[in-house]
Amino acid sequence: MSDTIEIQTLDDLIDNLKMMRGAYGNLHLIASSDDEGNSFNDVLFTPTPMIKDTFSNDFEEESDNPTHLCIN
């Protein structure tokens, strides 16, 4: 698939995955290290709610008030 879709939210990702499910539903998931595909890894873990520290730009697990969702 050559179309690039910029994913911004979980809802956007789910909508795009639903469109691909019929043709590609049995394929294994991988994640790219960057937008150029310099390396790939299997998606191994259940998504984790995270919070981003605005000062240090670090992330840590946060289930009560997450700001992001980590998919790998």
C-alpha positions as CSV (number, residue, x, y, z in Angstrom):
1,M,0.0,0.0,0.0
2,S,1.6,3.2,-1.1
3,D,-0.7,5.8,0.4
4,T,0.6,7.5,3.5
5,I,-1.9,8.2,6.2
6,E,-0.9,10.4,9.2
7,I,-2.3,8.8,12.3
8,Q,-3.0,11.3,15.1
9,T,-5.4,9.5,17.5
10,L,-6.5,6.1,18.5
11,D,-9.8,6.7,16.7
12,D,-7.9,7.5,13.4
13,L,-5.8,4.3,13.7
14,I,-8.9,2.1,14.4
15,D,-10.8,3.6,11.4
16,N,-7.8,3.0,9.1
17,L,-7.3,-0.6,10.5
18,K,-11.0,-1.4,9.9
19,M,-10.6,-0.3,6.3
20,M,-7.6,-2.7,5.9
21,R,-9.1,-5.6,7.9
22,G,-10.9,-7.4,5.1
23,A,-7.8,-7.7,2.9
24,Y,-5.1,-7.8,5.6
25,G,-6.7,-9.0,8.8
26,N,-4.5,-12.1,9.2
27,L,-1.1,-10.3,8.8
28,H,1.2,-9.9,11.8
29,L,1.8,-6.3,13.0
30,I,5.2,-4.6,12.9
31,A,6.3,-1.1,14.0
32,S,8.8,1.1,12.1
33,S,11.5,2.9,14.1
34,D,10.9,6.1,11.9
35,D,9.0,7.3,8.9
36,E,11.7,6.1,6.5
37,G,11.5,2.5,7.7
38,N,15.1,2.2,8.8
39,S,14.2,-0.7,11.0
40,F,11.2,-2.7,12.0
41,N,10.1,-4.7,15.1
42,D,7.2,-6.9,15.9
43,V,4.4,-5.3,17.9
44,L,4.7,-7.4,21.1
45,F,2.7,-5.7,23.8
46,T,-0.8,-4.6,24.7
47,P,-1.2,-0.8,24.2
48,T,-0.2,1.1,27.4
49,P,-1.7,4.4,28.6
50,M,1.2,6.9,29.2
51,I,1.7,10.4,30.4
52,K,4.3,12.8,28.9
53,D,6.4,14.9,31.2
54,T,6.2,18.4,29.5
55,F,9.6,19.5,30.9
56,S,11.8,16.5,30.3
57,N,9.8,15.0,27.3
58,D,9.9,11.6,29.1
59,F,7.0,9.2,29.2
60,E,5.8,7.0,32.1
61,E,2.9,4.6,32.5
62,E,-0.3,6.4,33.7
63,S,-3.7,4.7,33.7
64,D,-5.7,7.5,35.5
65,N,-4.9,10.6,33.4
66,P,-2.9,9.5,30.3
67,T,-1.9,11.9,27.6
68,H,-0.8,9.3,25.0
69,L,-1.2,5.6,24.2
70,C,2.0,3.6,23.5
71,I,1.4,0.7,21.0
72,N,4.8,-1.0,21.4
